[in-house]
């Protein structure tokens, strides 16, 4: 069996968990089961741009629900991707 066939069977369908807008674009929080483990990623809705792995070993639906709710709230409150490191200007402005 080739590697492509093996990897395609070990990853499930991507599921949209939520969306939020940043100052520049819209981003999507997606979940996917990979080799039996749920992974959550933050991806640009345009398909172009930085992708972030948010969590890769969620153990329950309650844990997933709490992560999604908190992550989307942070994204909306800060109008930016919660995974993106703050800029120097943002750090200076918080003093």
C-alpha positions, 0 to 999 in steps of 0.5 A: 500500500502506498503512503498516500492511500494510508494517510488519506484513510487515517484523516477524517473529514474537516468540520467547520467549528466556527468563524470569526473576523480579524481586522483583515480577513475572516478565519475558520476554526476547523476540527479533524480526526487524525489517526483517532485524535481530534485536532483543531486548526485555525485557517484563513477562509480564503485558503491563503495565509498562515494556518495554526494548530490550536490543539491536537489531543482533545479527549471529550466533546465537552473539552472541544466545546469549551475550547471552541467557545473560548477561542472564538470569544478571544478572536472576536474580542481582540479582532485578531487570531488568538494564536498570532503572537502580539506585535510590539505595538500591541504590547506597548499599548497595553501598558 
